[in-house]
Amino acid sequence: MEYSGADLPDTANIPGDIHTTPSMRQNWYAISRWSLFFAIMGFVLIGLMLLGVSQISKMLPMMAYALGENPILDAMTAMGAVFVGIIVLILAVQILINFWQFQFATQLKRSVTYTDQESFEQSWMNYRNLFRAVGIVTVLFLALVIGLIAFAYSLSR
């Protein structure tokens, strides 16, 4: 059964509600530090990938000249702008995912450090958005793989 949040009762002032312990706060603080680390690493890797993508338009013609006749490389050279555009689109989605992870980490750390309920709620909203985006990307990737397998199968007949 899936809960959308709208059908959950407001249990803020009900005795017996979920309680936090010092151990839970320590774990949340550790989670925020690791999440922040991975978000920053993601931003650094995206920056390096953008530097690499900026060089693709210069690299492809040189590779075609050095390797001679190669139909796949010729097609990539002809469609270089489309290839770069697709990679930049993928990196833009990755930036959004890393942004939500960064927001989750910073707001969770703030909420644990200063006992700020609003930051705590916002951090988990960012976490939910993070997993929504990862889920959508996963479904799109699986659809692409299935489509490519079906295309390859149709060519083999």
SULWOJO-V657740 format. One record per helix or strand of 2 or more residues. SS is the DSSP state (helix for helix, strand for strand). FROM is the first residue (numbers start at 1). LEN is the number of residues. If there is no record, write none. Layout:
# SULWOJO-V657740
ss: {SS/SS}
from: {FROM/FROM}
len: {LEN/LEN}
This chain:
# SULWOJO-V657740
ss: {helix/helix/helix/helix/helix}
from: {22/56/71/80/117}
len: {33/12/8/35/40}
